[in-house]
Amino acid sequence: MNMTEQRKKQISKFLSLILRHQPETIGLKLDENGWAVIHEIFEKSKLRFTFEELEEVVVTSDKQRFSFNADKTKIRANQGHSLKTVDLNLKPQTPPPFLYHGTVTKFMPAIKLHGLKKMSRQHVHLSKDKDTAIKVGSRRGKPIILGVRAMDMQNEGHLFFKSENGVWLTDHIPLKFIEFKPVQH
Ligand code: HQG
């Protein structure tokens, strides 16, 4: 199919809105694990798109943000929810020794006081590679990359989860596990 990048982005942003944050904007209901029935999205959405377009957005998403169920009747976001009611049922996993978080200067004073907080989302988001963290930070300006001693955290009882699309998630990162000048590990 020949969708423009602009069209894909428009649909992807709309899906992020209704599957992560505000399904009620179109009167949609997600189940407790975050799944939406696809024909309901088509019925309720003012933005018109076809199943083929939806499939293309899901398959070609740079970050693999969304998943279908086995028979492609339902869709959900793989991570990034601010909805408190969605439980993705992720099982705790052992993280690599070191993970990265991309942020920007204006948040540094608060981070140096409180550590990394999940803010409006369900988890703090981390990546195993520095490049991804650079991209995440760059959304807001000049990126600052922080290192997180994830294995040490786990050893002290903190839980880590990995989303379907490879994003590492945890509840809160206390200051003592953050390296403010991370070297490449
Ligand atoms: C910062 C995108 C003040 C934190 C990305 C971040 C990611 C603090 C911002 C995913 C803080 C929250 C998530 C503290 C952390 N005080 N600010 N104590 N602790 N912060 O968007 O990680 O493209 O909720 O550094 O690629 O930026 O949407 O989190 O800057 O994977 O699929 O508060 O969203 O994915 O911002 O991004 P966010 P994030 P998508």
Residues whose N, C-alpha, C, O or C-beta is under 5 A from the ligand:
A	BS01	HQG	R65 G80 G102 T103 F107 A110 I111 H114 G115 L116 K117 K118 M119 R121 H125 V136
